[in-house]
């Protein structure tokens, strides 16, 4: 009995190949290889996840089902010839171990495990440019390259001859200081961030020149400001009319009497022709 158990364990171990590691990028597609032999004519394919072997894609008796689990609905493709499974639009939750059980028309079985990791593509680095000067036709340009990604290395490349460059690097990124003059133009500074087999670059074209001060110009009013100013003017007119009406109501008699008094004491002006006549 003990010999039989040992023999079954050896057979099970022989059926399961070593763990295959596959990496995919967030939002991309990735294909998990089944490990089926090229000569195999598959009659059954079962892809599963989790410790309870939840099926996510199956092929039995000539029928394919890739809508078995809600998390993968609409995101799977199963190649019934090779047994490979493709996952579309990868998410971070897809990173886990996958199991596949295969059977060919001869009744031979094989089982494999695939470990899927999901990573985000390397982003373009960030370049901050600071220009000091110019003084006597020269200036110093400081460029700092950094990235939101972790574990990246930086390299600089300058596409302009006769440029003096000093390079420094710290925990937050990489910096270069270049000495330029006002006659130089088109200096391209390229920062490349790299991680393992990935890399991404960004370039800038700093200038060392004196720019004339900007002449302030009246900017056109936005619709919101025009509306706000219109309401203010309209409110001022209404307020003025209200105050005028209030003054006439409370002080109308006094104003009228004062006006009659002024008219009675004014001397009419006559021209010389009328005086002589």
Phi and psi in degrees as GROMACS dihedral restraints (atoms count N, CA, C in turn):
[ dihedral_restraints ]
;  ai    aj    ak    al  type     phi  dphi    fc
    3     4     5     6     1   -62.6    20    10
    4     5     6     7     1   -39.5    20    10
    6     7     8     9     1   -64.1    20    10
    7     8     9    10     1   -36.7    20    10
    9    10    11    12     1   -65.8    20    10
   10    11    12    13     1   -41.2    20    10
   12    13    14    15     1   -63.3    20    10
   13    14    15    16     1   -43.0    20    10
   15    16    17    18     1   -62.8    20    10
   16    17    18    19     1   -41.2    20    10
   18    19    20    21     1   -65.7    20    10
   19    20    21    22     1   -39.2    20    10
   21    22    23    24     1   -65.5    20    10
   22    23    24    25     1   -40.8    20    10
   24    25    26    27     1   -62.5    20    10
   25    26    27    28     1   -41.3    20    10
   27    28    29    30     1   -63.9    20    10
   28    29    30    31     1   -40.7    20    10
   30    31    32    33     1   -64.3    20    10
   31    32    33    34     1   -42.4    20    10
   33    34    35    36     1   -63.6    20    10
   34    35    36    37     1   -40.0    20    10
   36    37    38    39     1   -65.4    20    10
   37    38    39    40     1   -35.3    20    10
   39    40    41    42     1   -69.8    20    10
   40    41    42    43     1   -30.4    20    10
   42    43    44    45     1   -71.3    20    10
   43    44    45    46     1   -32.4    20    10
   45    46    47    48     1   -94.3    20    10
   46    47    48    49     1   120.6    20    10
   48    49    50    51     1   -79.0    20    10
   49    50    51    52     1   174.1    20    10
   51    52    53    54     1   -66.0    20    10
   52    53    54    55     1   156.5    20    10
   54    55    56    57     1   -64.9    20    10
   55    56    57    58     1   127.6    20    10
   57    58    59    60     1   -97.4    20    10
   58    59    60    61     1   128.3    20    10
   60    61    62    63     1  -101.9    20    10
   61    62    63    64     1   129.1    20    10
   63    64    65    66     1  -129.8    20    10
   64    65    66    67     1   139.4    20    10
   66    67    68    69     1  -121.7    20    10
   67    68    69    70     1   139.9    20    10
   69    70    71    72     1  -135.5    20    10
   70    71    72    73     1   163.6    20    10
   72    73    74    75     1  -101.1    20    10
   73    74    75    76     1   145.9    20    10
   75    76    77    78     1   -56.6    20    10
   76    77    78    79     1   126.6    20    10
   78    79    80    81     1    86.6    20    10
   79    80    81    82     1   -11.0    20    10
   81    82    83    84     1   -93.0    20    10
   82    83    84    85     1  -175.8    20    10
   84    85    86    87     1  -106.2    20    10
   85    86    87    88     1   149.8    20    10
   87    88    89    90     1  -141.3    20    10
   88    89    90    91     1   144.1    20    10
   90    91    92    93     1  -110.7    20    10
   91    92    93    94     1   126.3    20    10
   93    94    95    96     1   -94.2    20    10
   94    95    96    97     1   118.9    20    10
   96    97    98    99     1   -74.9    20    10
   97    98    99   100     1   137.5    20    10
   99   100   101   102     1   -79.2    20    10
  100   101   102   103     1   -27.4    20    10
  102   103   104   105     1    84.9    20    10
  103   104   105   106     1    11.4    20    10
  105   106   107   108     1   -69.8    20    10
  106   107   108   109     1   145.1    20    10
  108   109   110   111     1   -67.7    20    10
  109   110   111   112     1   152.9    20    10
  111   112   113   114     1   -63.2    20    10
  112   113   114   115     1   -27.2    20    10
  114   115   116   117     1   -89.5    20    10
  115   116   117   118     1    -1.6    20    10
  117   118   119   120     1   -76.4    20    10
  118   119   120   121     1   133.4    20    10
  120   121   122   123     1  -104.5    20    10
  121   122   123   124     1    99.7    20    10
  123   124   125   126     1   -72.8    20    10
  124   125   126   127     1   135.7    20    10
  126   127   128   129     1  -113.7    20    10
  127   128   129   130     1   -18.7    20    10
  129   130   131   132     1  -147.6    20    10
  130   131   132   133     1   133.7    20    10
  132   133   134   135     1  -134.5    20    10
  133   134   135   136     1   127.5    20    10
  135   136   137   138     1  -134.0    20    10
  136   137   138   139     1   112.3    20    10
  138   139   140   141     1  -100.4    20    10
  139   140   141   142     1   133.7    20    10
  141   142   143   144     1  -142.4    20    10
  142   143   144   145     1   163.7    20    10
  144   145   146   147     1  -134.9    20    10
  145   146   147   148     1   172.1    20    10
  147   148   149   150     1    65.6    20    10
  148   149   150   151     1   169.8    20    10
  150   151   152   153     1   -72.6    20    10
  151   152   153   154     1   -21.7    20    10
  153   154   155   156     1   -91.9    20    10
  154   155   156   157     1    12.1    20    10
  156   157   158   159     1    54.6    20    10
  157   158   159   160     1    57.1    20    10
  159   160   161   162     1   -74.2    20    10
  160   161   162   163     1   121.5    20    10
  162   163   164   165     1   -71.1    20    10
  163   164   165   166     1   136.5    20    10
  165   166   167   168     1  -118.5    20    10
  166   167   168   169     1   -21.5    20    10
  168   169   170   171     1  -155.7    20    10
  169   170   171   172     1   134.5    20    10
  171   172   173   174     1  -140.1    20    10
  172   173   174   175     1   156.3    20    10
  174   175   176   177     1  -141.0    20    10
  175   176   177   178     1   111.6    20    10
  177   178   179   180     1  -139.7    20    10
  178   179   180   181     1   137.5    20    10
  180   181   182   183     1    51.5    20    10
  181   182   183   184     1    37.8    20    10
  183   184   185   186     1    80.0    20    10
  184   185   186   187     1     4.2    20    10
  186   187   188   189     1  -113.0    20    10
  187   188   189   190     1   133.0    20    10
  189   190   191   192     1  -107.1    20    10
  190   191   192   193     1   137.6    20    10
  192   193   194   195     1  -136.0    20    10
  193   194   195   196     1   111.2    20    10
  195   196   197   198     1  -117.7    20    10
  196   197   198   199     1    18.3    20    10
  198   199   200   201     1  -119.8    20    10
  199   200   201   202     1    39.2    20    10
  201   202   203   204     1   -84.2    20    10
  202   203   204   205     1   -29.8    20    10
  204   205   206   207     1  -125.0    20    10
  205   206   207   208     1   132.9    20    10
  207   208   209   210     1   -57.4    20    10
  208   209   210   211     1   -35.2    20    10
  210   211   212   213     1   -67.3    20    10
  211   212   213   214     1   -23.9    20    10
  213   214   215   216     1  -111.2    20    10
  214   215   216   217     1     6.6    20    10
  216   217   218   219     1   -62.9    20    10
  217   218   219   220     1   128.5    20    10
  219   220   221   222     1    79.3    20    10
  220   221   222   223     1     5.4    20    10
  222   223   224   225     1  -124.2    20    10
  223   224   225   226     1     9.0    20    10
  225   226   227   228     1  -118.7    20    10
  226   227   228   229     1   147.6    20    10
  228   229   230   231     1  -134.2    20    10
  229   230   231   232     1   131.6    20    10
  231   232   233   234     1  -118.9    20    10
  232   233   234   235     1   122.9    20    10
  234   235   236   237     1   -89.7    20    10
  235   236   237   238     1   109.4    20    10
  237   238   239   240     1   -75.9    20    10
  238   239   240   241     1   -10.1    20    10
  240   241   242   243     1   -85.2    20    10
  241   242   243   244     1   -45.9    20    10
  243   244   245   246     1   -97.5    20    10
  244   245   246   247     1   -19.8    20    10
  246   247   248   249     1    83.6    20    10
  247   248   249   250     1     0.2    20    10
  249   250   251   252     1   -70.8    20    10
  250   251   252   253     1   145.2    20    10
  252   253   254   255     1  -115.6    20    10
  253   254   255   256     1   129.0    20    10
  255   256   257   258     1  -108.6    20    10
  256   257   258   259     1   129.3    20    10
  258   259   260   261     1  -106.4    20    10
  259   260   261   262     1   126.7    20    10
  261   262   263   264     1   -99.2    20    10
  262   263   264   265     1   152.4    20    10
  264   265   266   267     1    50.4    20    10
  265   266   267   268     1    65.5    20    10
  267   268   269   270     1   -58.9    20    10
  268   269   270   271     1   140.4    20    10
  270   271   272   273     1  -120.5    20    10
  271   272   273   274     1   166.9    20    10
  273   274   275   276     1   -64.2    20    10
  274   275   276   277     1   -28.0    20    10
  276   277   278   279     1   -70.2    20    10
  277   278   279   280     1   -15.0    20    10
  279   280   281   282     1   -76.8    20    10
  280   281   282   283     1   -10.9    20    10
  282   283   284   285     1   -74.7    20    10
  283   284   285   286     1   107.5    20    10
  285   286   287   288     1  -171.1    20    10
  286   287   288   289     1  -175.0    20    10
  288   289   290   291     1   -91.5    20    10
  289   290   291   292     1   138.1    20    10
  291   292   293   294     1  -120.3    20    10
  292   293   294   295     1   142.9    20    10
  294   295   296   297     1  -118.4    20    10
  295   296   297   298     1   143.6    20    10
  297   298   299   300     1  -133.4    20    10
  298   299   300   301     1   131.5    20    10
  300   301   302   303     1  -113.3    20    10
  301   302   303   304     1   126.4    20    10
  303   304   305   306     1  -119.9    20    10
  304   305   306   307     1   150.9    20    10
  306   307   308   309     1  -147.5    20    10
  307   308   309   310     1   134.1    20    10
  309   310   311   312     1  -101.8    20    10
  310   311   312   313     1   177.9    20    10
  312   313   314   315     1   -67.4    20    10
  313   314   315   316     1   -15.6    20    10
  315   316   317   318     1   -88.6    20    10
  316   317   318   319     1     0.5    20    10
  318   319   320   321     1    86.6    20    10
  319   320   321   322     1     7.1    20    10
  321   322   323   324     1   -80.2    20    10
  322   323   324   325     1   142.1    20    10
  324   325   326   327     1  -117.7    20    10
  325   326   327   328     1   153.5    20    10
  327   328   329   330     1  -153.8    20    10
  328   329   330   331     1   142.8    20    10
  330   331   332   333     1  -131.5    20    10
  331   332   333   334     1   138.0    20    10
  333   334   335   336     1  -135.7    20    10
  334   335   336   337     1   156.9    20    10
  336   337   338   339     1  -122.5    20    10
  337   338   339   340     1   139.9    20    10
  339   340   341   342     1  -127.1    20    10
  340   341   342   343     1   128.6    20    10
  342   343   344   345     1  -100.6    20    10
  343   344   345   346     1   117.6    20    10
  345   346   347   348     1  -104.0    20    10
  346   347   348   349     1   128.2    20    10
  348   349   350   351     1  -114.3    20    10
  349   350   351   352     1   142.0    20    10
  351   352   353   354     1  -118.9    20    10
  352   353   354   355     1   122.7    20    10
  354   355   356   357     1  -125.0    20    10
  355   356   357   358     1   161.7    20    10
  357   358   359   360     1   -93.7    20    10
  358   359   360   361     1   141.4    20    10
  360   361   362   363     1   -62.7    20    10
  361   362   363   364     1   148.1    20    10
  363   364   365   366     1   -63.7    20    10
  364   365   366   367     1   128.5    20    10
  366   367   368   369     1   -83.5    20    10
  367   368   369   370     1   163.0    20    10
  369   370   371   372     1   -66.4    20    10
  370   371   372   373     1   140.3    20    10
  372   373   374   375     1   -68.6    20    10
  373   374   375   376     1   163.2    20    10
  375   376   377   378     1  -105.8    20    10
  376   377   378   379     1   130.7    20    10
  378   379   380   381     1  -117.5    20    10
  379   380   381   382     1   123.4    20    10
  381   382   383   384     1  -105.7    20    10
  382   383   384   385     1   130.9    20    10
  384   385   386   387     1  -116.1    20    10
  385   386   387   388     1   130.0    20    10
  387   388   389   390     1  -128.7    20    10
  388   389   390   391     1   126.6    20    10
  390   391   392   393     1  -108.9    20    10
  391   392   393   394     1   127.9    20    10
  393   394   395   396     1  -109.3    20    10
  394   395   396   397     1   118.7    20    10
  396   397   398   399     1   111.7    20    10
  397   398   399   400     1  -158.2    20    10
  399   400   401   402     1   -83.2    20    10
  400   401   402   403     1   154.7    20    10
  402   403   404   405     1  -131.3    20    10
  403   404   405   406     1   121.5    20    10
  405   406   407   408     1    54.2    20    10
  406   407   408   409     1    42.3    20    10
  408   409   410   411     1    79.9    20    10
  409   410   411   412     1     5.2    20    10
  411   412   413   414     1  -128.2    20    10
  412   413   414   415     1   158.8    20    10
  414   415   416   417     1  -151.2    20    10
  415   416   417   418     1   160.3    20    10
  417   418   419   420     1  -109.5    20    10
  418   419   420   421     1   134.2    20    10
  420   421   422   423     1  -117.8    20    10
  421   422   423   424     1   124.3    20    10
  423   424   425   426     1  -108.7    20    10
  424   425   426   427     1   126.3    20    10
  426   427   428   429     1  -121.5    20    10
  427   428   429   430     1   126.4    20    10
  429   430   431   432     1  -117.0    20    10
  430   431   432   433     1   126.2    20    10
  432   433   434   435     1  -109.7    20    10
  433   434   435   436     1   130.2    20    10
  435   436   437   438     1  -144.1    20    10
  436   437   438   439     1   174.9    20    10
  438   439   440   441     1  -151.6    20    10
  439   440   441   442     1   147.9    20    10
  441   442   443   444     1   -77.6    20    10
  442   443   444   445     1   -13.1    20    10
  444   445   446   447     1   -79.7    20    10
  445   446   447   448     1   155.1    20    10
  447   448   449   450     1   -99.9    20    10
  448   449   450   451     1   151.9    20    10
  450   451   452   453     1    67.4    20    10
  451   452   453   454     1    36.2    20    10
  453   454   455   456     1  -109.3    20    10
  454   455   456   457     1   155.6    20    10
  456   457   458   459     1  -114.0    20    10
  457   458   459   460     1   152.7    20    10
  459   460   461   462     1  -120.6    20    10
  460   461   462   463     1   142.6    20    10
  462   463   464   465     1  -135.4    20    10
  463   464   465   466     1   147.2    20    10
  465   466   467   468     1  -113.2    20    10
  466   467   468   469     1   148.6    20    10
  468   469   470   471     1  -141.8    20    10
  469   470   471   472     1   135.2    20    10
  471   472   473   474     1  -117.6    20    10
  472   473   474   475     1   126.1    20    10
  474   475   476   477     1  -102.0    20    10
  475   476   477   478     1    68.8    20    10
  477   478   479   480     1  -168.5    20    10
  478   479   480   481     1   125.8    20    10
  480   481   482   483     1   -73.5    20    10
  481   482   483   484     1   162.2    20    10
  483   484   485   486     1    60.1    20    10
  484   485   486   487     1    39.0    20    10
  486   487   488   489     1  -114.4    20    10
  487   488   489   490     1   125.2    20    10
  489   490   491   492     1   -84.9    20    10
  490   491   492   493     1   123.1    20    10
  492   493   494   495     1  -127.3    20    10
  493   494   495   496     1   133.6    20    10
  495   496   497   498     1  -114.7    20    10
  496   497   498   499     1   132.0    20    10
  498   499   500   501     1  -113.8    20    10
  499   500   501   502     1   133.1    20    10
  501   502   503   504     1  -135.0    20    10
  502   503   504   505     1   155.9    20    10
  504   505   506   507     1  -144.1    20    10
  505   506   507   508     1   140.9    20    10
  507   508   509   510     1  -136.8    20    10
  508   509   510   511     1  -167.3    20    10
  510   511   512   513     1   -71.3    20    10
  511   512   513   514     1   -18.4    20    10
  513   514   515   516     1  -100.1    20    10
  514   515   516   517     1   -12.7    20    10
  516   517   518   519     1   161.1    20    10
  517   518   519   520     1  -161.4    20    10
  519   520   521   522     1  -128.2    20    10
  520   521   522   523     1   138.8    20    10
  522   523   524   525     1  -126.5    20    10
  523   524   525   526     1   148.9    20    10
  525   526   527   528     1  -131.1    20    10
  526   527   528   529     1   146.1    20    10
  528   529   530   531     1  -119.5    20    10
  529   530   531   532     1   123.6    20    10
  531   532   533   534     1  -118.8    20    10
  532   533   534   535     1   144.1    20    10
  534   535   536   537     1  -101.6    20    10
  535   536   537   538     1   117.8    20    10
  537   538   539   540     1  -121.4    20    10
  538   539   540   541     1   166.8    20    10
  540   541   542   543     1  -127.1    20    10
  541   542   543   544     1   167.5    20    10
  543   544   545   546     1   -68.5    20    10
  544   545   546   547     1   -14.7    20    10
  546   547   548   549     1   -86.1    20    10
  547   548   549   550     1   -13.9    20    10
  549   550   551   552     1   -87.2    20    10
  550   551   552   553     1   135.4    20    10
  552   553   554   555     1  -143.0    20    10
  553   554   555   556     1   156.0    20    10
  555   556   557   558     1    79.1    20    10
  556   557   558   559     1    18.4    20    10
  558   559   560   561     1   -71.7    20    10
  559   560   561   562     1   119.5    20    10
  561   562   563   564     1  -106.5    20    10
  562   563   564   565     1   123.2    20    10
  564   565   566   567     1  -109.8    20    10
  565   566   567   568     1   123.2    20    10
  567   568   569   570     1  -116.2    20    10
  568   569   570   571     1   123.1    20    10
  570   571   572   573     1  -107.9    20    10
  571   572   573   574     1   129.7    20    10
  573   574   575   576     1  -118.1    20    10
  574   575   576   577     1   125.3    20    10
  576   577   578   579     1  -101.4    20    10
  577   578   579   580     1   137.6    20    10
  579   580   581   582     1  -136.4    20    10
  580   581   582   583     1   148.6    20    10
  582   583   584   585     1  -151.4    20    10
  583   584   585   586     1   114.5    20    10
  585   586   587   588     1    55.8    20    10
  586   587   588   589     1  -116.3    20    10
  588   589   590   591     1   -97.6    20    10
  589   590   591   592     1     4.1    20    10
  591   592   593   594     1  -100.1    20    10
  592   593   594   595     1   151.3    20    10
  594   595   596   597     1  -155.8    20    10
  595   596   597   598     1   154.0    20    10
  597   598   599   600     1  -149.2    20    10
  598   599   600   601     1   146.5    20    10
  600   601   602   603     1  -130.4    20    10
  601   602   603   604     1   157.8    20    10
  603   604   605   606     1  -143.3    20    10
  604   605   606   607     1   144.0    20    10
  606   607   608   609     1  -126.8    20    10
  607   608   609   610     1   151.1    20    10
  609   610   611   612     1  -135.0    20    10
  610   611   612   613     1   160.7    20    10
  612   613   614   615     1  -127.5    20    10
  613   614   615   616     1    78.0    20    10
  615   616   617   618     1   -69.1    20    10
  616   617   618   619     1   150.0    20    10
  618   619   620   621     1  -120.3    20    10
  619   620   621   622     1   147.4    20    10
  621   622   623   624     1  -116.6    20    10
  622   623   624   625     1    84.7    20    10
  624   625   626   627     1  -150.7    20    10
  625   626   627   628     1   155.9    20    10
  627   628   629   630     1   -91.4    20    10
  628   629   630   631     1   120.5    20    10
  630   631   632   633     1   -99.7    20    10
  631   632   633   634     1   133.5    20    10
  633   634   635   636     1   -62.7    20    10
  634   635   636   637     1   147.5    20    10
  636   637   638   639     1   -63.2    20    10
  637   638   639   640     1   144.5    20    10
  639   640   641   642     1   -71.9    20    10
  640   641   642   643     1   133.9    20    10
  642   643   644   645     1   -82.1    20    10
  643   644   645   646     1   123.7    20    10
  645   646   647   648     1   -65.4    20    10
  646   647   648   649     1   131.8    20    10
  648   649   650   651     1  -123.5    20    10
  649   650   651   652     1   148.4    20    10
  651   652   653   654     1   -74.0    20    10
  652   653   654   655     1   120.6    20    10
  654   655   656   657     1   -83.5    20    10
  655   656   657   658     1   143.6    20    10
  657   658   659   660     1   -63.3    20    10
  658   659   660   661     1   144.4    20    10
  660   661   662   663     1   -71.7    20    10
  661   662   663   664     1   140.4    20    10
  663   664   665   666     1   -74.5    20    10
  664   665   666   667     1   160.3    20    10
  666   667   668   669     1   -55.4    20    10
  667   668   669   670     1   -35.0    20    10
  669   670   671   672     1   -66.8    20    10
  670   671   672   673     1   -42.9    20    10
  672   673   674   675     1   -68.6    20    10
  673   674   675   676     1   -39.8    20    10
  675   676   677   678     1   -60.3    20    10
  676   677   678   679     1   -40.9    20    10
  678   679   680   681     1   -65.2    20    10
  679   680   681   682     1   -42.1    20    10
  681   682   683   684     1   -65.9    20    10
  682   683   684   685     1   -42.6    20    10
  684   685   686   687     1   -67.0    20    10
  685   686   687   688     1   -38.0    20    10
  687   688   689   690     1   -61.4    20    10
  688   689   690   691     1   -42.8    20    10
  690   691   692   693     1   -62.9    20    10
  691   692   693   694     1   -38.5    20    10
  693   694   695   696     1   -64.6    20    10
  694   695   696   697     1   -46.4    20    10
  696   697   698   699     1   -63.0    20    10
  697   698   699   700     1   -45.1    20    10
  699   700   701   702     1   -60.9    20    10
  700   701   702   703     1   -41.1    20    10
  702   703   704   705     1   -64.8    20    10
  703   704   705   706     1   -36.4    20    10
  705   706   707   708     1   -64.9    20    10
  706   707   708   709     1   -41.6    20    10
  708   709   710   711     1   -62.8    20    10
  709   710   711   712     1   -46.0    20    10
  711   712   713   714     1   -61.7    20    10
  712   713   714   715     1   -42.5    20    10
  714   715   716   717     1   -63.1    20    10
  715   716   717   718     1   -40.9    20    10
  717   718   719   720     1   -62.6    20    10
  718   719   720   721     1   -44.5    20    10
  720   721   722   723     1   -62.7    20    10
  721   722   723   724     1   -39.1    20    10
  723   724   725   726     1   -64.5    20    10
  724   725   726   727     1   -43.9    20    10
  726   727   728   729     1   -65.5    20    10
  727   728   729   730     1   -39.3    20    10
  729   730   731   732     1   -62.6    20    10
  730   731   732   733     1   -43.6    20    10
  732   733   734   735     1   -64.3    20    10
  733   734   735   736     1   -39.3    20    10
  735   736   737   738     1   -65.0    20    10
  736   737   738   739     1   -41.3    20    10
  738   739   740   741     1   -62.8    20    10
  739   740   741   742     1   -44.9    20    10
  741   742   743   744     1   -64.7    20    10
  742   743   744   745     1   -33.1    20    10
  744   745   746   747     1   -71.3    20    10
  745   746   747   748     1   -44.6    20    10
  747   748   749   750     1   -86.1    20    10
  748   749   750   751     1   -30.0    20    10
  750   751   752   753     1  -123.1    20    10
  751   752   753   754     1    21.6    20    10
  753   754   755   756     1   -62.1    20    10
  754   755   756   757     1   -44.7    20    10
  756   757   758   759     1   -65.4    20    10
  757   758   759   760     1   -41.4    20    10
  759   760   761   762     1   -65.4    20    10
  760   761   762   763     1   -39.9    20    10
  762   763   764   765     1   -64.8    20    10
  763   764   765   766     1   -40.2    20    10
  765   766   767   768     1   -65.7    20    10
  766   767   768   769     1   -43.5    20    10
  768   769   770   771     1   -64.4    20    10
  769   770   771   772     1   -40.6    20    10
  771   772   773   774     1   -64.3    20    10
  772   773   774   775     1   -38.8    20    10
  774   775   776   777     1   -65.2    20    10
  775   776   777   778     1   -40.6    20    10
  777   778   779   780     1   -63.8    20    10
  778   779   780   781     1   -38.6    20    10
  780   781   782   783     1   -64.8    20    10
  781   782   783   784     1   -42.1    20    10
  783   784   785   786     1   -64.6    20    10
  784   785   786   787     1   -43.1    20    10
  786   787   788   789     1   -63.2    20    10
  787   788   789   790     1   -36.5    20    10
  789   790   791   792     1   -70.4    20    10
  790   791   792   793     1   -23.8    20    10
  792   793   794   795     1  -101.7    20    10
  793   794   795   796     1    -1.4    20    10
  795   796   797   798     1   -78.6    20    10
  796   797   798   799     1   135.3    20    10
  798   799   800   801     1   -90.6    20    10
  799   800   801   802     1   129.8    20    10
  801   802   803   804     1   -69.0    20    10
  802   803   804   805     1   144.3    20    10
  804   805   806   807     1   -94.6    20    10
  805   806   807   808     1   132.4    20    10
  807   808   809   810     1  -122.2    20    10
  808   809   810   811     1   148.2    20    10
  810   811   812   813     1   -84.9    20    10
  811   812   813   814     1   171.6    20    10
  813   814   815   816     1   -67.5    20    10
  814   815   816   817     1   -33.6    20    10
  816   817   818   819     1   -63.8    20    10
  817   818   819   820     1   -42.5    20    10
  819   820   821   822     1   -69.0    20    10
  820   821   822   823     1   -32.6    20    10
  822   823   824   825     1   -69.0    20    10
  823   824   825   826     1   -40.5    20    10
  825   826   827   828     1   -71.6    20    10
  826   827   828   829     1   -26.2    20    10
